[in-house]
Amino acid sequence: MVTERALRAQLAKELRGAWEESGVTQIEIGRRTGMTQPMVSDFFRRRYESPGWDTLEKVAHALGYEIELEAKLIFERMPAQ
C-alpha cells in the first residue's frame, strides 16, 4: 500500500523531471506560483520530504500540468479474533 506521503514525494520527483525538460527557470516558476526562487530551489532539490498538495498543484500548473488523483476504497472484513 502506498502512503499519501510517499505519493506526494513521488509526484514531486516527477515534477522535477518535467521541470528539467521544460527549460523554464526557477525564477519563472516562482513568478507563476507565487513562490520565491529559493523556495522553488528547495522544492526541486527535495529539501522537503513530501511537499503539500497546494505546492505540488502550483508547481504542476506552472509547468503546464494538471494533477488528477483517483482513489479506490477497498473495504474488507477483518478476520475474527
Secondary structure, 3 states (H helix, E strand, C coil): CCCHHHHHHHHHHHHHHHHHHHCCCHHHHHHHHCCCHHHHHHHHCCCCCCCCHHHHHHHHHHCCCCCCCCCCCCCCCCCCC
